Amino acid sequence: MTPQIATNDQDTRADTSLENLLSAQADSEMIDASEDSSDAEGVDHTGPTRHAELVAEMNDEPLPQDTNISPEDDEAAAFEGTSFQELNVQSLLRDFLHALYAMEGLGQHQGTGVMCQNQSSGLVRILDANGIFTYRVFQCLCPDGLSVPLQFMQMTLFPATYEKVKTAVTFKALKLSQLHNFGGKESVWDFYEVIRRWTNNVNPLAVPLCNAIGVKVIYPQFRRTKLLWGALRMVMRSGHLELAIPRGGLVVGCPTCPAPGVNLPENWMDEPLARLKYSSMLAIDGNFHLQRNNKGIGKDAPLTGNSGFWVDDGELEDYIVGKGAKVEDHERSLKASCSSFKAGDPSRWAQKSGKSVSGVAMVSCGRHSFIQPNGTVDLDKGERFAYVDVAFASVLRQQHPQQRHIHTYDIGCKYGIKFQERVTRSLLGPEVETDAIARGSLPSDVLIAPSDFPPDFCIKVPSWHVLGHTLPCVLANNLRYTPLVGRTAGEGVETIWAVMNAHQYATREMTHGHRRDALTDVFNDYNWKKLCGEGTSNWETYYLSLGLINLLLDKARRVTAAYFVALQMLESKRAELRSIEESIGEERVKMLTGEAAKRSNEQYAAQVAKGPSRANVLLALKKAEDEETLSRMEDHSSVGWPENQRSGALFLSNAMELEDLQYQLRNRNLDEFIAEGTGGADKRRTQHLRSLDALRRRCEEHLSALAIVCPSLPAALITRSQDPTSQDLYLPSQFARSERHAYGLDELATKEGELRVGNAHDHISALKDALGLRSLLVQVKKTHSRGHTQNTRSEASIKRAAQVVKRHKHGYQRNWRAMAKLGVTADDGSPAAGLQELRDSDVRNLKDFLENREYGNQSEELPWIWRSVGKVVSPGASVAEVQEAIENWEHEVLRLSWVHARAARDRWWEERVLLYEELRRIGATFGYHAVSWGGKRPPSHLPLQVRNGFRAYVLKKAAVFQTLGKEARTKFEELEPDDGGSESNMAPVGAQLEPRLETIGEEAVSGSIGMEVDDAY
């Protein structure tokens, strides 16, 4: 019999939403749940079992009159949660779970609504989205009827207690609280405050808050209800009827990653391009925002146990006890000179004061940024290898060992050393290891069985972070130097932190288990939104720039958009490579191809001596800054690495990069830019506007950082220009010495001077490259170009090289002027030794100088750029030596330009193949889930209403996946099929074809070094 609600005589407020409560049906949407939770105040935690404690909580006993509730002591009395697998009152929660399923079938079977003769009534406080009210509820007490709590569930009310129900929360309020948490990062306390004010905004204290004002507390009940509701909804969304859930069973998985048995053909290992199409790509990263304050209480177990995103705490403890010291010794033995990242640096392991958790390490898929099941671990102090080992190995165990494994980590160059040995070998002795494997288990300090470790395995460094590593490390670990990875950056896990960091304030005061459950729900919501294709807006600007308006109107998903981008970029890189090869002739192409096949990764770095680069100077300055910070921490007995610390060296380096981008856009001839491109004038104009908008955003970011790095700089001096290409950057070199001293910029000015020297060397090196290539292209055009088509392409290549010459000439002159203002001298032995003022007469190629018979003339010297920096030609060299130097230099410039252009073409071809296969897999995964959900059947022993509700729910989920799968398959059928893996002049699988270290973005075909303006965005 359905219980009845009557308005309490004392409550004179009308509430129309509650009148509809009797006929409300369960929402068909799959909305994620979770939030703040804790235990009820006044609960006796000294009982012998968890069962007794939970019963005490659920009896909703009156609270002491001196108890006050506030956000600060939200978890003063911890909720003694236990995982589903260990809960002593599984039947209680199972009843709630079955009631939730039964709500899904209310459209098929409703109560009669007739008042029961065997009834009782009582006042119940109800928290709804429209306020907090008190109602008289009539309950059916028939022996064969539903229990009182389940009667409340039938009315879409979630009871706060199991016996003597006095407080309930509407499903609507619980779901609204979830969405506020996911969208607005709002805590339960904040949501409760809103509802309290919504109930009475004139006198909010009259609404139940705390016993200090003599009113019954309901905030703890709401908090506890939210915890149970969130956990049960996660179980329900995963399609389980029981609470024994396997590891990772609650996680919304990635539909795009290759999964044998789900979205791969049966003979996938026989596919010729299996190492490209079916590679497992994971990304690892740490974060120190999702902290937890030390509450001074023990750890409570999360309700979700090991079924979500977190590692097994028992496995982590066994590994740390068995191998922690050994792994730490290995970690300390590794040199930290490769990068200045915090990860893997033992000097930064100090635990932060008052924190029981200093951060988390997470594993996501490298291309799609889905958070992986059982791949997140709490860090107690620093990003130590042992903790990351457990998270990474937990995910690796779920991958197929016969797949190619290529993963990324900011410090992959160090972390990958002995990783296989750490996770597969036991320190307990060979006998223990052999016995454990014979019994079908593993020693406690072994994470992966040796036979299950993938044979094709490597760890690289993500594309952005690798720029902070040394040149040898870049050559060995850069994804841009790795074949069969497409345009994978490996940086997707960084985008996750941008969303998750905002949840730190709502979770840092929670208990251990509560925080795990709350973040599990948040992680699941993040994965679910990505699965449904949300985030397409990130591509909208690029759609417009490509003229793909029809994709926007058709709500194209991310992978579809990326595929069309790859198509365009592939055609562009093919055309650029074709232009170079037609310009230099078939014989030279064969020579370069043979030479590239014999060389390994060092072929991507110039084989000519250079001065100190800006990247090298930045690395040294950043390391010095970190050492200074450590010294300051030791002097002041500081604990933990400072948060939100800004690097002055990095700020200046980014500003110099911004100067170059401003120059490129300021001097761009829009008519020529439109004429040079493909795809129509409108598309090129949109690209130009997009570049200007991106530059404007970067200028705003720079000015925001300026206020932090230069706090003494008067705000009145800083003006914002409407034109981003003319925006002043307010670097120390723009101020007089007296002004720099007055504004506290002396130290920053010294760093700028050092970086300016490195930047000047970069521009000189790139200038010589461009001069040599321009001269060579002119010569090749005269010798080999025949016909209108070849001549047109050759002229376009020469014009691009000339533009790069001009760009780097002005770049050097800009840095030289800044050096002069900062007082930097080019004395012998200094980093600036050999640098001089650059005149137009110095910007000449060696061959031109020699052909004009100027060499040997006593009144004319070789341009200083050829004899001072890099020493291409020694002073006093003979004509024959100069000629030989010219030939060697031209060959080096040509080799670098060709190998970079070919690598860019190959990576985009691989990306196109990958995206085509990924879109096919998305449709296959959704189809698999549709069939899997549609085939779920409830056990026959369950009540009919529960069985009907379960079937209604799983059929709705099946329909959702069927719709998503149909859309994905439709998009896939619209794509142009890939070319079967054939690509003319494709490099062998083992070849290493990538841009060199100095390239950020795609290197121009003209051979320039540095960031091209359109590659920066």
Secondary structure, 3 states (H helix, E strand, C coil): CCCEEEECCCCCCCCHHHHHHHHCCCCCCCCCCCCCCCCCCCCCCCCCCHHHHHHHHHCCCCCCCCCCCCCCCCCCCCCCCCCCCCCCCHHHHHHHHHHHHHHCCCCCCCCCCCCCCCEEEEEEEEEECCEEEEEEEEEECCCCCCCHHHHHHHCCEEECCCCCCCEEEEHHHHHHHHHHHHHHCCCHHHHHHHHHHHHCCCCHHHCCCCHHHCCCCCHHHHHHHHHHHHHHHHHHHCCCCCCCCCCCCCCCCCCCCCCCCCCCCCCHHHCCCHHHHCCECEEEEEECCCCEECCCCCCCCCCCCCCCCECCHHHHHHHHHHHHHHHHHHHHHCCCCCCCCCCCCHHHCCCCCCEEECEEEEEEECCCCCEEEEEEEEECCCCCHHHHHHHHHHHHCCCCCCCCEEEEECCHHHHCCCHHHHHHCCCCCHHHHHHHHHCCCCCCCCCCCHHHCCCCEEEEECCCHHHHCCHHHHHHHEHHHCCCCCCCCCCHHHHHHHHHHHHHHHHCCCCHHHHHHHHHHHHHHHHHHHHCCCCHHHHHHHHHHHCCHHHHHCCCCHHHHHHHHHHHHHHHHHHHHHHHHHHHCHHHHHHHHHHHHHCCHHHHCCCCCCCCCHHHHHHHHHHHHHHHHHHHHHHCCCCCCCCCCCCHHHHHHHHHHHHHHHHHHHCCCHHHHHHHCCCCHHHHHHHHHHHHHHHHHHHHHHHHHHHHHCCCCCHHHCCCCCCHHHCCCCCHHHCCHHHHHHCCCHHHHHHHHHHHHHHHHHHHHHHHHHHHHHHHHHHHHHHHCCHHHHHHHHHHHHHHHHHHHHHHHHHHHHHHHHHHHHCCCCCCCCCCCCCCCCCHHHCCCHHHHHHCCCCCCCCCCCCHHHHCCCCCCCCCCCHHHHHHHHHHHHHHHHHHHHHHHHHHHHHHHHHHHHHHHHHHHHHHHHHHHHHHHHCCCCCCCCCHHHHHHHHHHHHHHHHHHHHHHHHHHHHHHHCCCCCCCCCCCCCCCCCCCCCCCCCCCCCCCCCCCCCCHHHHC
